[in-house]
């Protein structure tokens, strides 16, 4: 079984690995849904969401900013994002080769980050 440190590296590495293809494949609509889901689970706050939406002119820039912001928040944030991406866009998730790693509990209002 992986140690927590190995799991952390795994989730963060997975986001890093898929970054380029995610940027190329994700739709604007799915980015919006992903942002909302990340706010709901307190991975991002409203100000971070607004910054990502307002400071990035293109869909690709928004996608990059989301991944970069979530990666900075650590392993659990990365796992939550991956889980949401699997739910929001299973086709792109499959194309990105996202593993079905340990699940996280979603929808809680408790702040972890």
C-alpha contacts under 8 A as a table, 3 or more apart, distances in Angstrom:
res1	aa1	res2	aa2	distance
2	X	5	X	7.85
2	X	6	X	5.65
2	X	7	X	6.13
3	X	6	X	5.18
3	X	7	X	6.28
4	X	7	X	4.99
4	X	8	X	6.09
5	X	8	X	5.00
5	X	9	X	6.26
6	X	9	X	5.16
6	X	10	X	6.01
7	X	10	X	4.87
7	X	11	X	6.27
7	X	75	X	7.24
8	X	11	X	5.45
8	X	12	X	6.20
8	X	74	X	7.04
8	X	75	X	4.34
8	X	76	X	7.41
9	X	12	X	5.23
9	X	13	X	5.69
9	X	75	X	7.08
10	X	13	X	5.10
10	X	14	X	5.98
10	X	75	X	7.99
11	X	14	X	5.05
11	X	15	X	6.44
11	X	75	X	5.72
11	X	76	X	7.94
11	X	78	X	5.64
11	X	79	X	5.81
12	X	15	X	5.27
12	X	16	X	6.25
12	X	71	X	6.02
12	X	74	X	7.06
12	X	75	X	5.98
12	X	78	X	5.99
13	X	16	X	4.92
13	X	17	X	5.89
14	X	17	X	5.04
14	X	18	X	6.20
14	X	98	X	7.36
15	X	18	X	5.29
15	X	19	X	5.89
15	X	67	X	6.89
15	X	71	X	7.31
15	X	78	X	7.00
15	X	82	X	7.81
16	X	19	X	5.26
17	X	20	X	7.62
18	X	21	X	5.59
18	X	22	X	5.83
18	X	96	X	6.04
19	X	22	X	5.11
19	X	23	X	6.15
19	X	64	X	7.08
19	X	67	X	7.01
20	X	23	X	5.23
20	X	24	X	6.38
21	X	24	X	4.97
21	X	25	X	6.00
21	X	96	X	6.74
22	X	25	X	5.24
22	X	26	X	5.63
22	X	63	X	7.30
22	X	92	X	7.71
22	X	96	X	7.04
23	X	26	X	6.02
23	X	59	X	7.94
23	X	60	X	5.20
23	X	61	X	7.83
23	X	63	X	5.35
23	X	64	X	6.24
24	X	60	X	6.87
25	X	92	X	6.78
26	X	30	X	6.51
26	X	31	X	6.85
26	X	63	X	7.56
26	X	92	X	6.99
27	X	30	X	5.21
27	X	31	X	6.26
27	X	59	X	7.47
28	X	31	X	5.04
28	X	32	X	6.33
28	X	59	X	5.80
29	X	32	X	5.21
29	X	33	X	6.40
30	X	33	X	4.96
30	X	34	X	5.97
30	X	88	X	6.65
30	X	89	X	7.09
31	X	34	X	4.95
31	X	35	X	6.09
31	X	62	X	7.75
31	X	63	X	6.85
32	X	35	X	5.16
32	X	36	X	6.29
33	X	36	X	5.15
33	X	37	X	6.17
33	X	88	X	7.23
34	X	37	X	5.07
34	X	38	X	6.12
34	X	81	X	7.63
34	X	84	X	6.64
34	X	85	X	6.79
34	X	88	X	7.19
35	X	38	X	5.12
35	X	39	X	6.24
35	X	44	X	7.79
35	X	49	X	6.43
35	X	66	X	7.80
36	X	39	X	5.15
36	X	40	X	6.16
37	X	40	X	4.98
37	X	41	X	6.33
37	X	84	X	6.94
38	X	41	X	5.23
38	X	42	X	6.14
38	X	43	X	5.09
38	X	44	X	5.57
38	X	80	X	7.69
38	X	81	X	6.85
38	X	84	X	7.94
39	X	42	X	4.88
39	X	43	X	5.85
39	X	44	X	4.76
39	X	45	X	5.44
39	X	46	X	6.62
39	X	49	X	7.36
40	X	43	X	7.71
40	X	107	X	6.41
40	X	108	X	7.79
40	X	109	X	7.18
41	X	44	X	7.68
41	X	106	X	6.27
41	X	107	X	5.42
41	X	108	X	5.98
41	X	109	X	6.28
41	X	110	X	7.84
41	X	111	X	7.67
42	X	45	X	6.11
42	X	109	X	6.85
42	X	110	X	7.37
42	X	111	X	5.54
42	X	112	X	7.02
42	X	113	X	7.13
43	X	70	X	7.34
43	X	73	X	7.77
43	X	77	X	5.87
43	X	80	X	7.89
43	X	111	X	7.80
43	X	112	X	7.44
43	X	113	X	6.27
44	X	48	X	5.93
44	X	49	X	6.52
44	X	70	X	7.83
45	X	48	X	5.35
45	X	49	X	6.32
46	X	49	X	5.03
46	X	50	X	6.10
47	X	50	X	5.09
47	X	51	X	6.05
48	X	51	X	5.04
48	X	52	X	6.19
49	X	52	X	5.22
49	X	53	X	6.25
50	X	53	X	5.07
50	X	54	X	5.92
51	X	54	X	5.21
51	X	55	X	5.57
52	X	55	X	5.62
52	X	56	X	6.08
52	X	62	X	6.03
52	X	65	X	6.49
52	X	66	X	7.06
53	X	56	X	6.00
53	X	62	X	6.71
54	X	57	X	7.29
56	X	59	X	7.61
56	X	61	X	5.47
56	X	62	X	5.43
56	X	65	X	7.97
57	X	61	X	6.82
57	X	62	X	7.56
58	X	61	X	5.23
58	X	62	X	6.38
59	X	62	X	5.15
59	X	63	X	6.21
60	X	63	X	5.06
60	X	64	X	6.25
61	X	64	X	5.12
61	X	65	X	6.10
62	X	65	X	5.06
62	X	66	X	6.12
63	X	66	X	5.23
63	X	67	X	6.42
64	X	67	X	5.35
64	X	68	X	6.09
65	X	68	X	5.08
65	X	69	X	5.88
66	X	69	X	5.23
66	X	70	X	6.09
67	X	70	X	5.24
67	X	71	X	6.01
68	X	71	X	5.21
68	X	72	X	6.45
69	X	72	X	5.40
69	X	73	X	6.89
70	X	73	X	5.23
70	X	74	X	7.11
70	X	77	X	5.96
70	X	78	X	6.05
70	X	81	X	7.54
71	X	74	X	5.60
71	X	75	X	7.48
71	X	77	X	7.19
71	X	78	X	6.00
73	X	76	X	7.82
73	X	77	X	5.85
73	X	78	X	7.59
73	X	113	X	6.74
74	X	77	X	5.61
74	X	78	X	6.31
75	X	78	X	5.08
75	X	79	X	6.22
76	X	79	X	5.07
76	X	80	X	6.17
76	X	104	X	7.89
77	X	80	X	5.09
77	X	81	X	6.20
77	X	113	X	7.80
78	X	81	X	5.14
78	X	82	X	6.19
79	X	82	X	5.11
79	X	83	X	6.08
79	X	102	X	7.90
79	X	103	X	7.42
79	X	104	X	7.03
80	X	83	X	5.05
80	X	84	X	6.18
80	X	103	X	7.97
80	X	104	X	6.36
80	X	106	X	7.41
81	X	84	X	5.13
81	X	85	X	6.06
82	X	85	X	5.02
82	X	86	X	6.20
82	X	98	X	7.51
83	X	86	X	5.20
83	X	87	X	6.48
83	X	103	X	7.03
83	X	104	X	7.62
84	X	87	X	5.08
84	X	88	X	5.96
85	X	88	X	5.07
85	X	89	X	5.66
85	X	90	X	7.15
85	X	93	X	6.50
86	X	89	X	5.57
86	X	90	X	4.82
86	X	92	X	7.98
86	X	93	X	5.36
86	X	94	X	7.99
86	X	98	X	7.92
87	X	90	X	5.93
89	X	92	X	5.58
89	X	93	X	6.17
90	X	93	X	4.92
90	X	94	X	6.07
91	X	94	X	5.21
91	X	95	X	6.26
92	X	95	X	4.88
92	X	96	X	6.01
93	X	96	X	5.07
93	X	97	X	6.27
93	X	98	X	5.60
94	X	97	X	5.02
94	X	98	X	6.17
95	X	98	X	7.87
100	X	103	X	7.81
105	X	108	X	7.23
